[in-house]
Amino acid sequence: HSTRDVVVVKDLFCKEDNLEIYESLLKEIKTSNVNQDKLWKSWHGDTHWIADDKLDWKKECPTFTVILNRIKKYFNMDIKATRFNLYKDSSEWKPFHHDAAAVKKDKAKTQNVTVAVSFGAERDVAFEHSKSKTVISIPQPNGAVYTFGKDVNIIWKHGIPQLPADKVTDKGRISIIAWGWIDQVKL
């Protein structure tokens, strides 16, 4: 990998039409011993939800652990932080942003890659060039993974675009994010 790579891997976890992992993640987190009203947080006022990492839900979600272990092995990655994002339906989205390592020196020392896995409804991930505002979108079907290196995080913002009202469905999506370190070639 280079610092300017975006890598897409389809079917790393499952075939596009196999929703078993999506359903397992939902079941495990919903049946964990964590109060669901306290578990889900709006992140920076965004229109989707994250599982609060300060609560002790991960030990009751073995599928989450299996996913992280697969990411770690496949990408030879030292995972430093994770996130469980829930998009309850396709009306929820994520505005363009840089991950913390692009703006925080302490994070940049330990995080040079972002890995995201999508389960459930297909959505696009979009990258917006910070200066020119050019946008590139990549479909993320169920089971797909995308990664991007350090320089991509600095030069481009990324997000999950808002869908027009006539394209909204009741189908949900989960994205599992891992931030960490891999060997990268600087271009």
QUILIN-V685909 format. One record per backbone hydrogen bond with DSSP energy under -0.5 kcal/mol. CO is the residue of the C=O (numbers start at 1). NH is the residue of the N-H. Records with the same first field share a line. If there is no record, write none. Layout:
CO = NH, NH
This chain:
1 = 185
2 = 5
3 = 151, 152
5 = 149
7 = 147
9 = 12, 145
15 = 18
17 = 19
19 = 23
20 = 24
21 = 25
22 = 26
23 = 27
24 = 28
25 = 29
26 = 30
27 = 31
29 = 32
35 = 38, 39
36 = 40
39 = 52
41 = 43, 50
42 = 44
43 = 46
48 = 43
49 = 86
50 = 41
51 = 53
52 = 55
55 = 57
57 = 60
58 = 61
61 = 64, 65
62 = 66
63 = 67
64 = 68
65 = 69
66 = 70
67 = 71
68 = 72
69 = 73
70 = 74
71 = 75
72 = 76, 77
73 = 76
77 = 79
78 = 181
81 = 179
83 = 85, 177
84 = 51
85 = 175
86 = 49, 88
87 = 173
89 = 92
93 = 47
94 = 160
97 = 158
99 = 102
100 = 103, 104
103 = 105
104 = 108
105 = 109
107 = 110, 111
112 = 150
113 = 180
114 = 148
115 = 178
116 = 146
117 = 176
118 = 143
119 = 174
123 = 140
125 = 138
126 = 159
127 = 129, 136
128 = 157
129 = 133
134 = 129
136 = 127
138 = 125
140 = 123
141 = 144
143 = 12, 13
144 = 118
145 = 9
146 = 116
147 = 7
148 = 114
149 = 153
150 = 154
151 = 155
152 = 156
155 = 130
157 = 128
158 = 97
159 = 126, 161
160 = 94
164 = 167, 168
165 = 168
169 = 90
172 = 121
173 = 87
174 = 119
175 = 85, 177
176 = 117
177 = 83
178 = 115
179 = 80, 81
180 = 112, 113
181 = 78
184 = 186
185 = 3
